[in-house]
Amino acid sequence: MDIYHERTPSKTPTRNAPIESFHSIFQDECIGAYEFNSYKDAYYEVSRFMKRYNTQKTH
């Protein structure tokens, strides 16, 4: 799978809306919901969140 990095032009926030929405959801439902005691704990919860986000969450 090839990944292409695309930069969005300045002053065009609507082109960046999907990633901004993801960051907001990620902050609210994962990072802000837990207090991590170690890297291992954080990795586990972020992995669970990403699996749930990519497979179960309605987009």
C-alpha positions as CSV (number, residue, x, y, z in Angstrom):
1,M,0.0,0.0,0.0
2,D,1.4,3.4,-1.0
3,I,0.9,6.4,1.1
4,Y,0.9,9.8,-0.4
5,H,1.4,12.9,1.8
6,E,-0.7,15.8,0.6
7,R,-0.2,19.2,2.1
8,T,-3.3,21.4,2.3
9,P,-3.0,25.0,1.3
10,S,-3.0,27.7,4.0
11,K,-6.3,29.4,4.8
12,T,-8.4,26.4,3.5
13,P,-9.7,24.8,6.7
14,T,-12.6,23.1,4.9
15,R,-10.1,20.9,3.0
16,N,-8.7,19.8,6.4
17,A,-12.1,19.1,8.1
18,P,-11.9,15.2,8.1
19,I,-8.5,15.1,10.0
20,E,-9.6,17.9,12.4
21,S,-12.7,15.9,13.1
22,F,-10.6,12.8,13.8
23,H,-8.3,14.7,16.1
24,S,-11.3,16.0,18.1
25,I,-12.8,12.5,18.4
26,F,-9.5,11.0,19.3
27,Q,-8.9,13.6,22.0
28,D,-12.4,13.3,23.5
29,E,-12.8,9.5,23.3
30,C,-9.3,8.2,23.8
31,I,-6.6,10.6,25.0
32,G,-8.8,12.7,27.3
33,A,-10.8,9.7,28.7
34,Y,-7.8,7.8,30.2
35,E,-4.9,8.5,32.5
36,F,-2.0,6.5,31.2
37,N,0.6,5.1,33.6
38,S,3.0,3.9,31.0
39,Y,3.7,3.8,27.3
40,K,2.4,0.2,27.2
41,D,-1.0,1.3,28.7
42,A,-1.2,4.2,26.2
43,Y,-0.3,2.0,23.3
44,Y,-3.0,-0.6,24.3
45,E,-5.8,2.0,24.6
46,V,-4.8,3.8,21.4
47,S,-4.7,0.5,19.5
48,R,-8.2,-0.4,20.9
49,F,-9.6,3.0,19.9
50,M,-8.1,2.8,16.4
51,K,-9.6,-0.6,15.8
52,R,-13.0,0.5,17.1
53,Y,-12.8,3.7,15.1
54,N,-11.9,2.0,11.8
55,T,-14.2,-1.0,12.1
56,Q,-17.3,-0.1,14.2
57,K,-17.7,3.7,14.1
58,T,-20.0,5.2,11.5
59,H,-18.2,7.7,9.4
